[in-house]
Amino acid sequence: MMSNSLLERVKEETVTTAKEQVAAASSVAILCDGWTNMRNEGIITFVTTVPRPIFWSSTATGAESHTGEYMASLIKNKWLKKLVQ
């Protein structure tokens, strides 16, 4: 289906551009925000700044509490792994 292949291509281009911007940046900050949606589902969104903000990912957390330890594990296992892939 054309829409799926176009969406996948745009996603790949966007991820590549974001990785290039992070790699070229002299400083990087990771911002994360957690909340619950209208269905009371936990959501955490990650934004990277280089200093321009770049949306990085959004994660449904289910019943997991948004503790500092949990947020740190998400940064390590999601943000850093995406950066080096």
N, CA, C and O atoms as a GROMACS GRO file, in nm:
protein
  340
    1MET      N    1   0.084  -0.117   0.000
    1MET     CA    2   0.000   0.000   0.000
    1MET      C    3   0.090   0.124   0.000
    1MET      O    4   0.184   0.134   0.078
    2MET      N    5   0.059   0.217  -0.088
    2MET     CA    6   0.143   0.335  -0.104
    2MET      C    7   0.152   0.418   0.024
    2MET      O    8   0.260   0.466   0.058
    3SER      N    9   0.040   0.436   0.095
    3SER     CA   10   0.042   0.520   0.215
    3SER      C   11   0.135   0.462   0.321
    3SER      O   12   0.203   0.537   0.392
    4ASN      N   13   0.139   0.328   0.333
    4ASN     CA   14   0.229   0.266   0.431
    4ASN      C   15   0.374   0.285   0.393
    4ASN      O   16   0.456   0.316   0.480
    5SER      N   17   0.408   0.268   0.266
    5SER     CA   18   0.547   0.284   0.225
    5SER      C   19   0.591   0.430   0.235
    5SER      O   20   0.706   0.457   0.272
    6LEU      N   21   0.503   0.523   0.204
    6LEU     CA   22   0.535   0.665   0.217
    6LEU      C   23   0.556   0.702   0.363
    6LEU      O   24   0.652   0.770   0.397
    7LEU      N   25   0.467   0.656   0.449
    7LEU     CA   26   0.479   0.683   0.591
    7LEU      C   27   0.608   0.626   0.646
    7LEU      O   28   0.677   0.693   0.724
    8GLU      N   29   0.642   0.505   0.608
    8GLU     CA   30   0.766   0.443   0.655
    8GLU      C   31   0.889   0.519   0.606
    8GLU      O   32   0.984   0.538   0.681
    9ARG      N   33   0.887   0.562   0.481
    9ARG     CA   34   0.999   0.638   0.426
    9ARG      C   35   1.017   0.771   0.498
    9ARG      O   36   1.129   0.810   0.531
   10VAL      N   37   0.907   0.842   0.523
   10VAL     CA   38   0.914   0.970   0.594
   10VAL      C   39   0.963   0.948   0.737
   10VAL      O   40   1.042   1.028   0.789
   11LYS      N   41   0.917   0.842   0.800
   11LYS     CA   42   0.963   0.810   0.936
   11LYS      C   43   1.113   0.788   0.937
   11LYS      O   44   1.183   0.843   1.022
   12GLU      N   45   1.164   0.707   0.845
   12GLU     CA   46   1.307   0.679   0.838
   12GLU      C   47   1.388   0.806   0.813
   12GLU      O   48   1.493   0.826   0.875
   13GLU      N   49   1.341   0.892   0.724
   13GLU     CA   50   1.410   1.019   0.696
   13GLU      C   51   1.411   1.108   0.820
   13GLU      O   52   1.511   1.173   0.849
   14THR      N   53   1.299   1.111   0.892
   14THR     CA   54   1.289   1.194   1.012
   14THR      C   55   1.382   1.144   1.121
   14THR      O   56   1.451   1.224   1.186
   15VAL      N   57   1.386   1.014   1.142
   15VAL     CA   58   1.475   0.956   1.243
   15VAL      C   59   1.621   0.982   1.207
   15VAL      O   60   1.701   1.016   1.294
   16THR      N   61   1.656   0.965   1.081
   16THR     CA   62   1.793   0.989   1.037
   16THR      C   63   1.832   1.135   1.059
   16THR      O   64   1.942   1.163   1.108
   17THR      N   65   1.744   1.227   1.024
   17THR     CA   66   1.771   1.369   1.044
   17THR      C   67   1.788   1.401   1.192
   17THR      O   68   1.879   1.476   1.229
   18ALA      N   69   1.702   1.347   1.276
   18ALA     CA   70   1.711   1.370   1.420
   18ALA      C   71   1.844   1.318   1.475
   18ALA      O   72   1.909   1.386   1.554
   19LYS      N   73   1.884   1.198   1.435
   19LYS     CA   74   2.011   1.142   1.481
   19LYS      C   75   2.128   1.228   1.436
   19LYS      O   76   2.221   1.250   1.514
   20GLU      N   77   2.124   1.278   1.313
   20GLU     CA   78   2.231   1.365   1.263
   20GLU      C   79   2.239   1.494   1.344
   20GLU      O   80   2.348   1.541   1.376
   21GLN      N   81   2.124   1.552   1.376
   21GLN     CA   82   2.122   1.675   1.454
   21GLN      C   83   2.176   1.652   1.595
   21GLN      O   84   2.250   1.736   1.646
   22VAL      N   85   2.141   1.541   1.656
   22VAL     CA   86   2.192   1.510   1.790
   22VAL      C   87   2.343   1.487   1.782
   22VAL      O   88   2.417   1.536   1.868
   23ALA      N   89   2.389   1.413   1.683
   23ALA     CA   90   2.532   1.385   1.670
   23ALA      C   91   2.613   1.512   1.647
   23ALA      O   92   2.727   1.522   1.692
   24ALA      N   93   2.557   1.610   1.576
   24ALA     CA   94   2.629   1.734   1.544
   24ALA      C   95   2.618   1.839   1.654
   24ALA      O   96   2.690   1.939   1.650
   25ALA      N   97   2.531   1.818   1.751
   25ALA     CA   98   2.505   1.920   1.853
   25ALA      C   99   2.622   1.931   1.951
   25ALA      O  100   2.686   1.831   1.985
   26SER      N  101   2.648   2.054   1.996
   26SER     CA  102   2.752   2.073   2.098
   26SER      C  103   2.697   2.044   2.238
   26SER      O  104   2.774   2.019   2.331
   27SER      N  105   2.566   2.048   2.253
   27SER     CA  106   2.503   2.010   2.380
   27SER      C  107   2.366   1.951   2.350
   27SER      O  108   2.300   1.988   2.252
   28VAL      N  109   2.323   1.860   2.435
   28VAL     CA  110   2.196   1.790   2.418
   28VAL      C  111   2.127   1.782   2.553
   28VAL      O  112   2.191   1.755   2.654
   29ALA      N  113   1.997   1.804   2.555
   29ALA     CA  114   1.918   1.784   2.676
   29ALA      C  115   1.803   1.690   2.644
   29ALA      O  116   1.749   1.691   2.533
   30ILE      N  117   1.766   1.610   2.741
   30ILE     CA  118   1.653   1.518   2.726
   30ILE      C  119   1.543   1.567   2.820
   30ILE      O  120   1.565   1.581   2.940
   31LEU      N  121   1.427   1.592   2.764
   31LEU     CA  122   1.312   1.634   2.844
   31LEU      C  123   1.210   1.520   2.841
   31LEU      O  124   1.188   1.460   2.736
   32CYS      N  125   1.150   1.492   2.954
   32CYS     CA  126   1.045   1.391   2.955
   32CYS      C  127   0.931   1.441   3.041
   32CYS      O  128   0.950   1.510   3.141
   33ASP      N  129   0.812   1.404   3.000
   33ASP     CA  130   0.692   1.446   3.070
   33ASP      C  131   0.598   1.327   3.078
   33ASP      O  132   0.574   1.260   2.978
   34GLY      N  133   0.546   1.301   3.196
   34GLY     CA  134   0.454   1.190   3.214
   34GLY      C  135   0.317   1.239   3.258
   34GLY      O  136   0.306   1.334   3.335
   35TRP      N  137   0.215   1.176   3.209
   35TRP     CA  138   0.077   1.211   3.245
   35TRP      C  139  -0.012   1.092   3.215
   35TRP      O  140   0.035   0.989   3.168
   36THR      N  141  -0.140   1.106   3.243
   36THR     CA  142  -0.237   1.004   3.204
   36THR      C  143  -0.332   1.065   3.101
   36THR      O  144  -0.368   1.182   3.110
   37ASN      N  145  -0.372   0.984   3.005
   37ASN     CA  146  -0.464   1.033   2.902
   37ASN      C  147  -0.608   1.020   2.951
   37ASN      O  148  -0.632   0.987   3.067
   38MET      N  149  -0.703   1.047   2.863
   38MET     CA  150  -0.845   1.045   2.901
   38MET      C  151  -0.892   0.907   2.945
   38MET      O  152  -0.990   0.895   3.018
   39ARG      N  153  -0.822   0.802   2.899
   39ARG     CA  154  -0.859   0.665   2.940
   39ARG      C  155  -0.781   0.621   3.064
   39ARG      O  156  -0.780   0.504   3.100
   40ASN      N  157  -0.714   0.719   3.128
   40ASN     CA  158  -0.636   0.695   3.250
   40ASN      C  159  -0.517   0.602   3.225
   40ASN      O  160  -0.476   0.528   3.315
   41GLU      N  161  -0.461   0.606   3.104
   41GLU     CA  162  -0.343   0.527   3.069
   41GLU      C  163  -0.219   0.616   3.086
   41GLU      O  164  -0.219   0.732   3.044
   42GLY      N  165  -0.116   0.561   3.148
   42GLY     CA  166   0.007   0.637   3.167
   42GLY      C  167   0.082   0.656   3.036
   42GLY      O  168   0.097   0.561   2.959
   43ILE      N  169   0.129   0.778   3.009
   43ILE     CA  170   0.203   0.812   2.887
   43ILE      C  171   0.325   0.893   2.928
   43ILE      O  172   0.316   0.980   3.014
   44ILE      N  173   0.440   0.864   2.867
   44ILE     CA  174   0.560   0.946   2.884
   44ILE      C  175   0.608   0.986   2.746
   44ILE      O  176   0.619   0.902   2.656
   45THR      N  177   0.637   1.113   2.728
   45THR     CA  178   0.688   1.166   2.603
   45THR      C  179   0.831   1.216   2.624
   45THR      O  180   0.860   1.280   2.724
   46PHE      N  181   0.918   1.185   2.529
   46PHE     CA  182   1.057   1.230   2.534
   46PHE      C  183   1.082   1.329   2.422
   46PHE      O  184   1.045   1.306   2.307
   47VAL      N  185   1.146   1.439   2.457
   47VAL     CA  186   1.186   1.540   2.360
   47VAL      C  187   1.335   1.565   2.382
   47VAL      O  188   1.380   1.577   2.495
   48THR      N  189   1.410   1.573   2.275
   48THR     CA  190   1.552   1.604   2.281
   48THR      C  191   1.570   1.746   2.231
   48THR      O  192   1.507   1.785   2.132
   49THR      N  193   1.654   1.823   2.297
   49THR     CA  194   1.682   1.958   2.250
   49THR      C  195   1.829   1.967   2.213
   49THR      O  196   1.916   1.914   2.282
   50VAL      N  197   1.855   2.037   2.101
   50VAL     CA  198   1.992   2.046   2.049
   50VAL      C  199   2.038   2.187   2.010
   50VAL      O  200   2.130   2.189   1.929
   51PRO      N  201   1.992   2.299   2.051
   51PRO     CA  202   1.886   2.329   2.145
   51PRO      C  203   1.746   2.329   2.084
   51PRO      O  204   1.649   2.339   2.159
   52ARG      N  205   1.731   2.318   1.953
   52ARG     CA  206   1.597   2.310   1.894
   52ARG      C  207   1.532   2.180   1.939
   52ARG      O  208   1.597   2.075   1.937
   53PRO      N  209   1.405   2.183   1.981
   53PRO     CA  210   1.341   2.060   2.028
   53PRO      C  211   1.312   1.962   1.914
   53PRO      O  212   1.271   2.001   1.805
   54ILE      N  213   1.335   1.835   1.942
   54ILE     CA  214   1.307   1.727   1.848
   54ILE      C  215   1.224   1.624   1.922
   54ILE      O  216   1.270   1.569   2.023
   55PHE      N  217   1.103   1.595   1.876
   55PHE     CA  218   1.023   1.489   1.937
   55PHE      C  219   1.099   1.359   1.918
   55PHE      O  220   1.144   1.328   1.808
   56TRP      N  221   1.113   1.282   2.025
   56TRP     CA  222   1.190   1.158   2.015
   56TRP      C  223   1.102   1.035   2.025
   56TRP      O  224   1.111   0.946   1.941
   57SER      N  225   1.015   1.029   2.125
   57SER     CA  226   0.927   0.914   2.136
   57SER      C  227   0.818   0.940   2.238
   57SER      O  228   0.827   1.032   2.320
   58SER      N  229   0.717   0.858   2.233
   58SER     CA  230   0.609   0.859   2.330
   58SER      C  231   0.585   0.714   2.369
   58SER      O  232   0.578   0.627   2.283
   59THR      N  233   0.573   0.689   2.498
   59THR     CA  234   0.563   0.553   2.548
   59THR      C  235   0.442   0.537   2.637
   59THR      O  236   0.423   0.614   2.731
   60ALA      N  237   0.360   0.436   2.609
   60ALA     CA  238   0.251   0.401   2.700
   60ALA      C  239   0.312   0.318   2.812
   60ALA      O  240   0.382   0.220   2.785
   61THR      N  241   0.288   0.357   2.936
   61THR     CA  242   0.355   0.291   3.048
   61THR      C  243   0.268   0.191   3.122
   61THR      O  244   0.314   0.123   3.213
   62GLY      N  245   0.143   0.182   3.084
   62GLY     CA  246   0.054   0.088   3.151
   62GLY      C  247   0.041   0.121   3.298
   62GLY      O  248   0.017   0.236   3.334
   63ALA      N  249   0.056   0.022   3.383
   63ALA     CA  250   0.040   0.041   3.528
   63ALA      C  251   0.168   0.088   3.595
   63ALA      O  252   0.168   0.114   3.716
   64GLU      N  253   0.277   0.099   3.520
   64GLU     CA  254   0.407   0.138   3.576
   64GLU      C  255   0.402   0.282   3.628
   64GLU      O  256   0.360   0.372   3.556
   65SER      N  257   0.446   0.303   3.753
   65SER     CA  258   0.452   0.438   3.809
   65SER      C  259   0.563   0.517   3.742
   65SER      O  260   0.665   0.460   3.702
   66HIS      N  261   0.544   0.647   3.731
   66HIS     CA  262   0.642   0.735   3.667
   66HIS      C  263   0.747   0.780   3.768
   66HIS      O  264   0.762   0.899   3.794
   67THR      N  265   0.819   0.685   3.825
   67THR     CA  266   0.922   0.717   3.923
   67THR      C  267   1.050   0.760   3.852
   67THR      O  268   1.066   0.737   3.732
   68GLY      N  269   1.140   0.823   3.925
   68GLY     CA  270   1.268   0.863   3.868
   68GLY      C  271   1.346   0.744   3.816
   68GLY      O  272   1.409   0.752   3.710
   69GLU      N  273   1.342   0.634   3.889
   69GLU     CA  274   1.412   0.513   3.847
   69GLU      C  275   1.356   0.458   3.715
   69GLU      O  276   1.431   0.420   3.626
   70TYR      N  277   1.224   0.457   3.705
   70TYR     CA  278   1.161   0.408   3.581
   70TYR      C  279   1.192   0.500   3.464
   70TYR      O  280   1.222   0.454   3.354
   71MET      N  281   1.185   0.632   3.488
   71MET     CA  282   1.215   0.728   3.381
   71MET      C  283   1.360   0.713   3.335
   71MET      O  284   1.388   0.718   3.215
   72ALA      N  285   1.453   0.694   3.430
   72ALA     CA  286   1.594   0.676   3.396
   72ALA      C  287   1.613   0.550   3.312
   72ALA      O  288   1.692   0.549   3.218
   73SER      N  289   1.541   0.442   3.346
   73SER     CA  290   1.554   0.319   3.267
   73SER      C  291   1.500   0.339   3.125
   73SER      O  292   1.555   0.284   3.030
   74LEU      N  293   1.392   0.416   3.111
   74LEU     CA  294   1.340   0.445   2.976
   74LEU      C  295   1.440   0.526   2.896
   74LEU      O  296   1.462   0.499   2.778
   75ILE      N  297   1.502   0.626   2.959
   75ILE     CA  298   1.602   0.707   2.888
   75ILE      C  299   1.716   0.617   2.842
   75ILE      O  300   1.760   0.626   2.727
   76LYS      N  301   1.764   0.533   2.931
   76LYS     CA  302   1.876   0.444   2.896
   76LYS      C  303   1.836   0.344   2.789
   76LYS      O  304   1.911   0.323   2.692
   77ASN      N  305   1.721   0.281   2.804
   77ASN     CA  306   1.683   0.172   2.715
   77ASN      C  307   1.611   0.215   2.588
   77ASN      O  308   1.609   0.139   2.492
   78LYS      N  309   1.553   0.333   2.585
   78LYS     CA  310   1.482   0.378   2.466
   78LYS      C  311   1.558   0.489   2.395
   78LYS      O  312   1.590   0.478   2.277
   79TRP      N  313   1.588   0.596   2.467
   79TRP     CA  314   1.650   0.712   2.405
   79TRP      C  315   1.790   0.678   2.356
   79TRP      O  316   1.822   0.699   2.239
   80LEU      N  317   1.874   0.626   2.446
   80LEU     CA  318   2.013   0.598   2.408
   80LEU      C  319   2.022   0.489   2.302
   80LEU      O  320   2.104   0.499   2.211
   81LYS      N  321   1.940   0.386   2.312
   81LYS     CA  322   1.943   0.279   2.211
   81LYS      C  323   1.899   0.329   2.075
   81LYS      O  324   1.956   0.290   1.973
   82LYS      N  325   1.797   0.417   2.072
   82LYS     CA  326   1.755   0.473   1.943
   82LYS      C  327   1.864   0.559   1.883
   82LYS      O  328   1.882   0.562   1.761
   83LEU      N  329   1.936   0.628   1.968
   83LEU     CA  330   2.040   0.718   1.920
   83LEU      C  331   2.153   0.642   1.851
   83LEU      O  332   2.206   0.689   1.750
   84VAL      N  333   2.191   0.527   1.903
   84VAL     CA  334   2.305   0.454   1.848
   84VAL      C  335   2.267   0.348   1.745
   84VAL      O  336   2.356   0.286   1.687
   85GLN      N  337   2.139   0.326   1.722
   85GLN     CA  338   2.098   0.226   1.621
   85GLN      C  339   2.132   0.273   1.483
   85GLN      O  340   2.105   0.202   1.386
   0.00000   0.00000   0.00000
